[in-house]
Amino acid sequence: MFSGSLYSGGLSELKRLFQEVRDRNYRVIGPKLEDDAIRLGELQSFDEIPYGVSDIQRPGYYRIQMDGGRFRSPLDSPKRLLYPPELTILRITQDWKIEYPEYRFEKTALFGIKPCDLAAIKIMDRVQGELGDEYFLKMRENLLLVVENCVEPGENCFCATMGTGPVASIGFDIAYTRLDDSTVLFQPGSDLGVDILGELNLEPATPDQTDAFKEAILKASEKARAAFRLENLPDMLELNLESKVYQEIAERCLGCANCNMVCPTCFCFDIIDEPELDGSSRRVRIWDGCHSYSYAQVAGGHFRKDLWARYRHWVLHKFVYWLRQFGSFGCVGCGRCITWCPAGIDLREVVFKVVKEVEERCRK
């Protein structure tokens, strides 16, 4: 078995893969149905994965259907596991001693995550990882990545535009593609992936199966696209900092920071101190978002009072500043910010309109 090659098996082998991972003492985290939404959670059984359940995702809209279809990106992203919403940094005892928590992690497998979320983890490697986040680095050391390629992207997906999907290319241990109810294609992406898949009854994919795989991915790629292109996008956005589009969006935006919270790459945080009744206290890192009013509030005043300016900052960070900081875009095209925006604001539409203004100005 060779890394990167395609191998064929049935759904029974996908179940065996799940069990093989569990038998190797991995805690398995994957998509599961909870409270009428598909979320990432701990899985005890392969049958907990909601295959046969589809989701309908539109701007500001999410519903599930028991119709035998496929689901897209869960509400939660791997960020919730690798970069938790609340993390105790230190404790101060009653006698004023400082205690630092020791982060310990058992082996964990992310099973059935989408390629866009794999891309988000690789971005986190460059942000949290290279910046030395102890929690992230220790969690990452024991992480097994099993990715499911997307053959039916949702209405809000634009991973193909961002170059993050619908098929995983690098950075995974194992990738699989469910072509239909009877055919699953497996691809090892690391030595560990080769070792695990070696325990399954797989055969090299036939030419017909390979062609079917290519056709499915090409079709998915054509669907998962935004109306804008990445070519010269950062320059186009910076040429239109005063775009009226941002003011128009601010009339709808609630400043709730939902988009920040569900984004798989947003990394901003705040530090708070929480006193306890016994006289001790703890220092906690919590998620923060640039849409929140207090985010840009400092002792000397407020450097981003207007909501439109905060929304603009978010867009520019994802598509301009991130490139300068970390060498990649900060958006993976998962569409979560579109789905879970209560006002139904579509990021793709915002970027397209801002770019269009620049193009029209240049034609004059």
C-alpha positions in Angstrom: 0.0 0.0 0.0 1.3 3.4 -1.0 0.6 6.8 0.4 -1.6 8.8 -1.9 -2.9 5.9 -3.8 -6.6 5.1 -4.0 -8.0 1.8 -2.6 -11.5 0.5 -2.8 -13.8 -1.2 -0.3 -17.4 -1.3 0.9 -19.2 0.5 3.7 -18.3 -2.4 5.9 -14.6 -1.5 5.5 -15.4 2.1 6.6 -16.9 0.6 9.7 -13.8 -1.5 10.2 -11.7 1.6 9.9 -13.7 3.3 12.6 -13.3 0.2 14.9 -9.6 -0.1 14.1 -9.0 3.5 15.2 -10.9 2.8 18.4 -9.0 -0.5 19.0 -5.8 1.6 18.9 -7.1 3.5 21.9 -8.0 6.7 20.1 -10.8 8.8 21.5 -12.9 9.4 18.4 -14.5 12.8 17.7 -16.8 13.1 14.7 -20.1 14.4 13.4 -23.2 13.4 15.3 -26.8 14.5 15.5 -27.6 16.6 18.6 -30.6 18.8 19.2 -31.6 19.0 15.5 -28.1 20.0 14.4 -25.0 18.1 13.3 -22.1 18.8 15.7 -18.7 17.4 16.5 -18.8 15.1 19.5 -17.3 12.0 20.9 -18.4 8.8 19.1 -18.7 5.4 20.7 -20.0 3.7 17.6 -19.8 4.2 13.9 -23.6 4.2 13.7 -23.7 7.5 15.6 -22.4 9.2 12.5 -25.6 10.6 10.8 -25.1 9.1 7.4 -28.5 9.3 5.6 -29.2 12.7 7.2 -28.9 15.7 5.1 -28.7 19.4 6.0 -30.1 22.4 4.2 -27.8 25.4 4.6 -28.7 28.8 3.2 -27.8 32.3 4.4 -29.2 32.5 7.9 -30.9 29.1 7.6 -30.2 25.6 8.8 -32.4 22.5 8.8 -31.8 18.8 8.8 -33.8 16.2 6.9 -34.0 12.4 7.3 -34.0 11.8 3.6 -31.0 9.6 3.0 -28.9 12.5 1.7 -25.5 13.9 2.9 -24.6 16.5 5.4 -22.0 19.2 5.1 -19.8 21.0 7.6 -21.1 20.5 11.2 -21.9 23.5 13.4 -18.7 22.9 15.3 -15.3 23.0 13.7 -12.1 21.4 15.1 -11.2 24.7 16.6 -13.5 24.0 19.5 -11.3 21.0 20.3 -7.9 22.4 19.5 -8.6 26.0 20.7 -11.4 25.7 23.3 -13.8 28.6 23.9 -12.6 28.8 27.5 -9.3 27.7 28.9 -7.8 28.2 32.3 -4.3 29.7 32.0 -3.4 29.8 35.7 -4.9 29.7 39.2 -4.1 31.9 42.2 -4.5 30.1 45.5 -5.8 31.6 48.8 -2.3 32.1 49.9 -1.3 33.9 46.7 0.6 31.1 45.0 0.4 30.8 41.3 -0.4 27.3 39.8 -0.2 26.5 36.2 -2.4 23.7 34.8 -0.6 20.8 33.2 -2.3 20.0 29.9 -2.5 16.3 29.2 -4.3 14.7 26.2 -5.2 11.2 25.3 -4.8 10.1 21.7 -7.7 11.6 19.7 -9.0 11.0 16.2 -11.0 13.4 14.2 -13.1 11.1 12.1 -15.1 12.2 9.0 -14.2 15.9 9.1 -14.4 17.8 5.8 -11.5 19.0 3.7 -12.2 22.6 4.6 -11.8 21.8 8.3 -8.6 20.0 7.5 -7.4 23.2 5.8 -8.4 25.2 8.9 -6.3 22.9 11.1 -3.3 23.6 8.8 -3.9 27.3 9.2 -4.1 26.8 12.9 -0.7 25.1 12.7 0.7 28.4 11.3 -1.1 30.6 13.9 -1.5 28.8 17.2 1.3 26.3 16.5 4.0 28.6 15.4 3.1 31.1 18.1 3.7 28.5 20.7 0.2 27.8 22.1 1.0 25.1 24.6 -2.5 23.6 24.7 -2.8 23.5 20.9 0.7 21.9 20.4 0.1 19.2 22.9 -3.3 18.4 21.5 -1.9 18.4 18.0 0.8 15.9 18.9 -1.8 13.1 19.5 -4.2 13.9 16.7 -5.2 11.5 14.0 -7.0 13.1 11.0 -9.5 11.0 9.0 -11.1 13.2 6.3 -14.2 12.6 4.3 -14.0 14.2 0.8 -17.1 16.2 -0.2 -19.0 15.0 -3.3 -22.1 17.1 -2.6 -21.2 20.6 -1.3 -24.0 22.7 0.1 -25.4 26.0 -1.1 -23.1 28.0 1.2 -19.9 26.2 0.4 -17.1 27.8 -1.6 -14.1 25.7 -0.7 -13.2 25.3 -4.4 -12.7 29.0 -4.7 -10.4 29.1 -1.6 -8.5 26.0 -2.8 -9.4 24.0 0.3 -11.7 21.4 -1.1 -13.8 19.6 -2.0 -11.1 16.9 -1.9 -8.2 16.8 0.7 -4.8 17.0 -0.8 -2.2 17.0 2.0 -2.0 17.0 5.7 -4.3 14.1 6.5 -3.6 10.5 7.8 -6.5 8.9 5.9 -9.1 10.3 3.5 -12.1 8.5 2.2 -14.8 9.2 -0.4 -18.3 7.6 -0.3 -19.1 7.3 -4.0 -22.3 5.5 -3.3 -23.9 3.2 -0.8 -21.6 0.3 -1.8 -18.3 1.9 -2.8 -15.9 3.7 -0.6 -12.5 4.9 -1.8 -9.7 5.2 0.7 -6.4 7.1 0.5 -3.6 7.0 3.0 -1.8 10.3 3.5 0.8 9.3 6.1 2.8 6.3 7.4 0.3 5.9 10.2 -2.5 6.0 7.6 -0.8 3.3 5.6 -0.4 1.2 8.7 -4.1 1.5 9.7 -5.5 0.9 6.2 -3.3 -2.2 6.0 -5.6 -3.8 8.5 -8.6 -3.5 6.1 -9.6 -5.7 3.2 -9.0 -3.2 0.4 -8.1 -3.5 -3.3 -6.5 -1.0 -5.6 -9.2 1.2 -7.1 -10.2 0.1 -10.6 -10.0 2.6 -13.6 -13.7 2.9 -13.6 -13.8 3.8 -9.9 -11.0 6.3 -10.3 -12.9 7.9 -13.2 -16.0 8.0 -11.1 -14.0 9.7 -8.3 -12.6 12.3 -10.6 -16.0 13.0 -12.1 -17.6 13.4 -8.6 -14.9 15.7 -7.4 -15.0 17.8 -10.6 -18.8 18.2 -10.3 -18.5 19.1 -6.6 -15.7 21.6 -7.4 -17.9 23.4 -10.0 -20.6 23.8 -7.4 -18.5 24.9 -4.4 -17.5 28.3 -5.9 -18.1 31.9 -5.1 -18.7 34.7 -7.6 -15.3 36.2 -6.9 -11.8 35.0 -7.8 -8.6 35.1 -5.7 -6.5 36.6 -8.4 -5.6 40.1 -7.2 -8.3 39.9 -4.5 -6.2 41.5 -1.7 -5.3 44.5 -3.9 -8.8 44.9 -5.0 -10.2 45.0 -1.5 -7.5 47.5 -0.3 -8.3 49.7 -3.2 -11.8 50.1 -1.9 -11.5 50.7 1.8 -14.3 53.2 1.8 -16.8 51.0 -0.1 -20.4 51.8 0.5 -21.0 48.1 0.7 -19.7 48.0 4.3 -22.1 50.7 5.3 -25.0 48.8 3.7 -24.0 45.6 5.5 -23.9 47.5 8.8 -27.6 48.3 8.5 -28.3 44.5 8.7 -25.4 43.3 10.8 -26.2 42.8 14.5 -22.6 42.9 15.7 -23.3 39.6 17.5 -19.9 38.0 16.4 -21.7 34.7 15.5 -19.5 34.6 12.4 -16.3 34.9 14.6 -17.5 32.1 16.9 -18.3 29.6 14.2 -15.3 30.4 12.0 -12.8 27.6 12.1 -9.8 29.9 11.9 -10.8 33.1 13.9 -8.3 33.1 16.8 -8.9 36.4 18.8 -9.3 36.0 22.5 -9.6 38.0 25.7 -8.2 37.3 29.2 -10.4 37.6 32.2 -9.9 37.0 35.9 -12.6 35.1 37.8 -12.5 35.4 41.7 -13.8 32.4 43.7 -15.8 32.6 47.0 -13.0 30.8 48.8 -10.5 33.6 48.0 -8.8 32.0 45.1 -9.1 33.0 41.5 -8.3 31.8 38.0 -7.2 33.5 34.9 -9.1 32.4 31.8 -8.7 32.8 28.1 -12.0 33.1 26.2 -12.9 33.5 22.6 -13.5 37.1 21.4 -14.6 38.5 18.1 -13.7 41.6 16.1 -17.4 42.3 15.5 -18.0 42.9 19.2 -18.2 46.5 20.3 -15.8 46.0 23.2 -13.1 44.3 21.0 -11.6 47.6 19.8 -12.2 49.5 23.1 -9.1 50.5 24.9 -8.2 52.7 27.8 -7.7 55.7 25.5 -11.0 55.3 23.7 -12.3 53.2 20.9 -10.5 52.8 17.6 -13.3 51.1 15.7 -16.6 52.4 17.0 -18.6 52.0 13.8 -20.0 48.6 13.1 -19.2 48.9 9.4 -15.6 49.4 10.2 -15.6 46.3 12.4 -17.1 44.3 9.6 -14.6 45.7 7.1 -11.8 44.8 9.4 -13.0 41.2 9.5 -13.2 40.9 5.7 -9.8 42.5 5.2 -8.2 40.3 7.9 -9.5 37.1 6.2 -8.6 38.1 2.6 -5.7 40.6 3.0 -3.9 40.8 6.3 -3.8 37.1 6.9 -1.7 36.6 3.8 0.9 39.1 5.2 0.9 37.5 8.7 0.8 33.8 7.9 1.2 33.3 4.1 -2.4 32.1 3.4 -5.9 33.3 3.3 -7.8 33.2 6.6 -11.0 31.8 5.0 -11.4 28.2 4.0 -14.8 28.5 2.4 -16.8 26.3 4.8 -19.7 28.7 4.7 -20.4 28.6 8.4 -20.4 32.4 8.8 -23.1 32.5 6.1 -25.3 29.7 7.6 -25.2 30.9 11.2 -25.5 34.6 10.6 -28.9 35.6 12.1 -29.2 38.4 9.5 -28.4 36.1 6.6 -25.4 38.1 5.5 -23.5 36.3 2.7 -19.7 36.9 2.9 -19.3 35.9 -0.8 -21.8 38.6 -1.9 -20.0 41.2 0.2 -16.6 40.5 -1.3 -18.0 40.3 -4.8 -19.7 43.7 -4.5 -16.6 45.4 -3.1 -14.5 44.0 -6.0 -17.1 44.9 -8.5 -17.0 48.5 -7.4 -13.3 48.6 -8.1 -13.7 47.0 -11.5 -16.4 49.5 -12.5 -14.3 52.4 -11.3 -11.4 51.2 -13.4 -13.5 51.0 -16.6 -14.4 54.6 -16.4 
